[in-house]
């Protein structure tokens, strides 16, 4: 059985300086209450691994505004001018990674692989400093696995075994990150008794999830 | 008709029945409004859905049903949702028939730049590098000029999105196809002369004997 913790307890499990994966795409499928708690506890020097930094005042955008982040490994910052400004001012280090490559690097870390080979980025700035391997006469970039200290996920439904089911486009990076960090905390909309989620409906097996965030309102 | 609508209506003519198509944020999204009669395509959004449709009526939005720009969409019958690894496996794995993307520059060899202006605007590539490297056809939908400067150039001055050339360029003036011989002028927009296109293009154009006018969806 998994314990359900409150947001402040979850935020306290994320030490300053940690590398933190955060699920979500433009804030959709991000663990918003844990993010708020990280801002409230004034987290510092976090390295964020995520698809994007959302918008100002939304999801990861709040962590950027509050100065919690020193480095962001993301595919896109165009929707958050503040991230761009802080990057150009040298306040945040931003590593831009092609979105599909980011997904596969996270997946590789969680799947016990050292990395993946992709055509994406060959012959561009992204290839700088990377190994190019020829497979069947074609060039591929070697992209290394990317793991983290903590993964903060959002799900629609969890049970107390930690099993998770996601909603529509809120799934995105969450199931990949669930396997790629040493500590995994999930923020579900609802927690149902074990047995309610049909085995076929589970997207992330509970064995990889360490803690669940308490529901917003208890029944 | 404004230039965006013209470009979108011409790009829509490239849609092939019963195929998977990805539309980029901005102008490319408009293509979905002009799907020709009798053509059914599946639109993918890289945040993890195939089969999204127009935004639902106000008040009926689902906060967990959005496109890659974060805008609310609907799900059409047969829609399917998946994670980011599946989304990009579809994109890179040869399963995506066509992608339509915006552009900052395209050069003589068909190389696209659309993800950063060093030191000025650095939005990041998002899914663009995977899309250009992996889609079976890559169509660039963009204005021909930016502040009186041609976006179709001899050599990119901005960082490339991919070493792979794009398949077709559609602007408010012309349809241009990158080939191994160079950029071929395939069509002109209604009321636009070949000389107008040449004047607005910084790269050399190969002009066939016959250059028909665009047919719009």
HADDOCK unambig.tbl for C-alpha pairs under 7 A between the chains (distance, minus, plus):
assign (segid A and resid 25 and name CA) (segid B and resid 47 and name CA) 6.61 0.50 0.50
assign (segid A and resid 26 and name CA) (segid B and resid 70 and name CA) 5.72 0.50 0.50
assign (segid A and resid 28 and name CA) (segid B and resid 64 and name CA) 6.25 0.50 0.50
assign (segid A and resid 75 and name CA) (segid B and resid 124 and name CA) 5.99 0.50 0.50
assign (segid A and resid 75 and name CA) (segid B and resid 125 and name CA) 6.16 0.50 0.50
assign (segid A and resid 75 and name CA) (segid B and resid 126 and name CA) 4.58 0.50 0.50
assign (segid A and resid 76 and name CA) (segid B and resid 123 and name CA) 5.79 0.50 0.50
assign (segid A and resid 76 and name CA) (segid B and resid 124 and name CA) 4.49 0.50 0.50
assign (segid A and resid 76 and name CA) (segid B and resid 125 and name CA) 6.12 0.50 0.50
assign (segid A and resid 76 and name CA) (segid B and resid 126 and name CA) 4.83 0.50 0.50
assign (segid A and resid 77 and name CA) (segid B and resid 123 and name CA) 5.03 0.50 0.50
assign (segid A and resid 77 and name CA) (segid B and resid 124 and name CA) 6.00 0.50 0.50
assign (segid A and resid 78 and name CA) (segid B and resid 122 and name CA) 6.78 0.50 0.50
assign (segid A and resid 78 and name CA) (segid B and resid 123 and name CA) 3.58 0.50 0.50
assign (segid A and resid 78 and name CA) (segid B and resid 124 and name CA) 6.46 0.50 0.50
assign (segid A and resid 84 and name CA) (segid B and resid 122 and name CA) 6.67 0.50 0.50
assign (segid A and resid 96 and name CA) (segid B and resid 124 and name CA) 6.05 0.50 0.50
assign (segid A and resid 98 and name CA) (segid B and resid 125 and name CA) 5.93 0.50 0.50
assign (segid A and resid 98 and name CA) (segid B and resid 126 and name CA) 5.65 0.50 0.50
assign (segid A and resid 98 and name CA) (segid B and resid 127 and name CA) 5.94 0.50 0.50
assign (segid A and resid 98 and name CA) (segid B and resid 129 and name CA) 6.16 0.50 0.50
assign (segid A and resid 98 and name CA) (segid B and resid 130 and name CA) 6.76 0.50 0.50
assign (segid A and resid 99 and name CA) (segid B and resid 126 and name CA) 5.16 0.50 0.50
assign (segid A and resid 99 and name CA) (segid B and resid 127 and name CA) 4.88 0.50 0.50
assign (segid A and resid 100 and name CA) (segid B and resid 85 and name CA) 6.81 0.50 0.50
assign (segid A and resid 100 and name CA) (segid B and resid 88 and name CA) 5.08 0.50 0.50
assign (segid A and resid 100 and name CA) (segid B and resid 127 and name CA) 6.48 0.50 0.50
assign (segid A and resid 100 and name CA) (segid B and resid 130 and name CA) 6.15 0.50 0.50
assign (segid A and resid 103 and name CA) (segid B and resid 84 and name CA) 6.05 0.50 0.50
assign (segid A and resid 103 and name CA) (segid B and resid 85 and name CA) 5.40 0.50 0.50
assign (segid A and resid 104 and name CA) (segid B and resid 85 and name CA) 6.23 0.50 0.50
assign (segid A and resid 119 and name CA) (segid B and resid 133 and name CA) 6.55 0.50 0.50
assign (segid A and resid 120 and name CA) (segid B and resid 129 and name CA) 5.86 0.50 0.50
assign (segid A and resid 120 and name CA) (segid B and resid 130 and name CA) 5.26 0.50 0.50
assign (segid A and resid 120 and name CA) (segid B and resid 133 and name CA) 5.59 0.50 0.50
assign (segid A and resid 121 and name CA) (segid B and resid 129 and name CA) 6.37 0.50 0.50
assign (segid A and resid 121 and name CA) (segid B and resid 162 and name CA) 6.14 0.50 0.50
assign (segid A and resid 122 and name CA) (segid B and resid 162 and name CA) 6.94 0.50 0.50
assign (segid A and resid 122 and name CA) (segid B and resid 163 and name CA) 6.53 0.50 0.50
assign (segid A and resid 123 and name CA) (segid B and resid 162 and name CA) 6.77 0.50 0.50
assign (segid A and resid 123 and name CA) (segid B and resid 163 and name CA) 5.30 0.50 0.50
assign (segid A and resid 124 and name CA) (segid B and resid 160 and name CA) 5.86 0.50 0.50
assign (segid A and resid 124 and name CA) (segid B and resid 161 and name CA) 6.66 0.50 0.50
assign (segid A and resid 124 and name CA) (segid B and resid 162 and name CA) 6.19 0.50 0.50
assign (segid A and resid 124 and name CA) (segid B and resid 163 and name CA) 6.77 0.50 0.50
assign (segid A and resid 125 and name CA) (segid B and resid 159 and name CA) 6.93 0.50 0.50
assign (segid A and resid 167 and name CA) (segid B and resid 64 and name CA) 6.15 0.50 0.50
assign (segid A and resid 168 and name CA) (segid B and resid 64 and name CA) 5.85 0.50 0.50
assign (segid A and resid 168 and name CA) (segid B and resid 65 and name CA) 5.92 0.50 0.50
assign (segid A and resid 168 and name CA) (segid B and resid 81 and name CA) 5.24 0.50 0.50
assign (segid A and resid 169 and name CA) (segid B and resid 47 and name CA) 6.17 0.50 0.50
assign (segid A and resid 169 and name CA) (segid B and resid 48 and name CA) 5.38 0.50 0.50
assign (segid A and resid 169 and name CA) (segid B and resid 49 and name CA) 6.47 0.50 0.50
assign (segid A and resid 169 and name CA) (segid B and resid 64 and name CA) 5.66 0.50 0.50
assign (segid A and resid 169 and name CA) (segid B and resid 65 and name CA) 5.43 0.50 0.50
assign (segid A and resid 169 and name CA) (segid B and resid 66 and name CA) 6.37 0.50 0.50
assign (segid A and resid 169 and name CA) (segid B and resid 81 and name CA) 6.30 0.50 0.50
assign (segid A and resid 170 and name CA) (segid B and resid 64 and name CA) 5.30 0.50 0.50
assign (segid A and resid 171 and name CA) (segid B and resid 82 and name CA) 6.73 0.50 0.50
assign (segid A and resid 171 and name CA) (segid B and resid 83 and name CA) 5.53 0.50 0.50
assign (segid A and resid 172 and name CA) (segid B and resid 47 and name CA) 5.93 0.50 0.50
assign (segid A and resid 172 and name CA) (segid B and resid 48 and name CA) 5.99 0.50 0.50
assign (segid A and resid 172 and name CA) (segid B and resid 82 and name CA) 6.95 0.50 0.50
assign (segid A and resid 172 and name CA) (segid B and resid 83 and name CA) 4.29 0.50 0.50
assign (segid A and resid 172 and name CA) (segid B and resid 84 and name CA) 4.73 0.50 0.50
assign (segid A and resid 173 and name CA) (segid B and resid 83 and name CA) 6.20 0.50 0.50
assign (segid A and resid 173 and name CA) (segid B and resid 84 and name CA) 5.56 0.50 0.50
